[in-house]
Amino acid sequence: MSLMLQEIFEQPHALERTLSSERRHAERLSRRMHERRASLIVLVARGTSDNAAQFGRYLLEISTGIPVSLAAPSVHTLYRARLRLSSAIVIGISQSGESTDINITLENAKRSGAMTIGITNDSSSPLAKIVDEVFVTRAGRERSVAATKTYTTQLMVLYLLASALRNSSGEGFKALARIPEWTARALKLQPTLLEMVERYRFMRQCAVVGRGLNYANALELGIKLMETCYVGAERFSSADFLHGPIAMVEGGFPVFVFAPPGQVFPDIRNLIYKLGRLKAETVVISSETSILEKATRALRIPDRIPDLYSPIPYIVPGQMFSALLAEAKGLSPDRPRSLSKITRTV
Amino acid sequence: MSLMLQEIFEQPHALERTLSSERRHAERLSRRMHERRASLIVLVARGTSDNAAQFGRYLLEISTGIPVSLAAPSVHTLYRARLRLSSAIVIGISQSGESTDINITLENAKRSGAMTIGITNDSSSPLAKIVDEVFVTRAGRERSVAATKTYTTQLMVLYLLASALRNSSGEGFKALARIPEWTARALKLQPTLLEMVERYRFMRQCAVVGRGLNYANALELGIKLMETCYVGAERFSSADFLHGPIAMVEGGFPVFVFAPPGQVFPDIRNLIYKLGRLKAETVVISSETSILEKATRALRIPDRIPDLYSPIPYIVPGQMFSALLAEAKGLSPDRPRSLSKITRTV
């Protein structure tokens, strides 16, 4: 069994640990964050952590009403701009805490008066030393190059921050404690996936589509397919897909779709109908029979998880698909070519 | 000759018209925009216009110091969040001005007290009626489904807004008037490209890389290749490419790279060296001999255009490549399958 698959299976416990150890920290910080009356939240990250940041951007805007920006690190590191961030909360996300560009951006933000928060899996990393407040993902050491348990625990910390910062009309995130259990149940798709990946052994390219809170999962499944299986994976929101790239889709073109019940469901359903008319090959991740019936291959999430809580359990079949397809292709998902665990970019 | 190619050739004039007709409007608005003391600029767009927005995000942050966010329309249209935007300037960009999600987002922003600005090619469109101030791209009617002259004229309006909003240490954009001439000279690459596309007749997938101000061009060339040539095109900043997706690159894998001289050049050069070691096929767009010599195929921009002014002339060979490759494949770049000129999404 690959390290990647082992680490995928560690997620229910890692999520529980992160929830129980970081929840109080977020609650303690709540008042201080509200007192800042932040006009902006900025998220800074790269790679898989940047996909977590994409989730954070939707979650934080929806639950706090504060606009969110995803930082472009080169503005700081290469163009050396000085942004006005004194009324911002700036959140850096990095598994290793060692990415140069993330850390420079956080230092700049701090210097300009922003409140800075870090989310990292290494409490003694450079990132942890820069920020005002550190949240530690309790994933344990991640040995596979392809990140899985650090991604989902980063999402968990973002829920805690959104909960601490939410406005009066915002959700209370009451069902947060159920996520580890939902995640454990999604892991039961493993035997289905082990058979299913055979069909995709010679897939060279595909598209991955999600929307809203699950757009991050489309980006994340796309990166996993690229780095572990060397499959070209175009990643889109369902709306952006319709503004051009859908022209690529011919009969048999594979499209992976995240389709949780809730706010984005009607939009995603329309896309799946359209893909059906184009005779695309659809792989649909959903709890909803009405849409799974339309799919070429269905990945049924056992629980009817509301959209708000769906991203963590919904990425699980995508992670397993990538790890198992890599093995079916004779590749090691733990050691993709050209990559190492820590990527230092400026 | 395809409409797309005709419209590519109309760009020098369209850019001149846009510059001369909208410059004064931007200057008049300058004081009002400064008086808002905006803590945030939000850009709202889809498809090719969203790629223009990506350019705007870098340009505006670098020249004004005001943080920029690219809006996620579903936060407004599907999740119905109410964002605090009273201290923001919100800029909607749409060729047709008819995209439902863009217009709903602008209406929400206006209601919450934001100053709203529109950039559209149709002065009588719904978008034009919603916003406080309209800037009209003087591209003339765009008949090809694949947008070209509206993209570059949108970039031109964003230069004018950045110039009007720039801070005291910001650039004066003195060379803006030279862009039409640089664009005209880049068009002279047509015969080179006509020969060159033969080599790519059977290319199924590729990656497109840019960074900073030219990251938008990587996204835009990627969309053009997908919608007109049905080529899967992964789009990355050079930094994000190194955080995972570079694992896809094997010998012969085609990578298109934007490499203007300036702030991002050393970073891009390192990537090109790395791609050389991986024996990738590189198509490099640059004025710099040092890097063109390393490319499998070189697209030499005739003028040494500084990074700040490079995005408009640099996209031109990419546009022509897409239009000519589509024709070499027997496709019509003007009528991609599954698309129409106006895409209405929510």
Interface residues (C-beta under 8 A of the other chain):
Chain A: S39 L40 V42 R46 G47 T48 D50 R57 Y58 E61 I62 G65 I66 P67 V68 S69 L70 A72 P73 S74 V75 L78 Y79 A81 R82 L83 R84 L85 S87 A88 D101 R204 Q205 R211 G212 Y215 I223 M226 E227 T228 Y230 V231 G232 A233 E234 S237 A239 D240 L242 H243 G244 P245 I246 A247 M248 V249 E250 Q263 V264 D267 L278 P336 R337 S338 L339 T343 T345 V346
Chain B: S39 L40 V42 R46 G47 T48 D50 R57 Y58 E61 I62 G65 I66 P67 V68 S69 L70 A72 P73 S74 V75 L78 Y79 A81 R82 L83 R84 L85 S87 A88 D101 R204 Q205 R211 G212 Y215 I223 M226 E227 T228 Y230 V231 G232 A233 E234 S237 A239 D240 L242 H243 G244 P245 I246 A247 M248 V249 E250 Q263 V264 D267 L278 P336 R337 S338 L339 T343 T345 V346
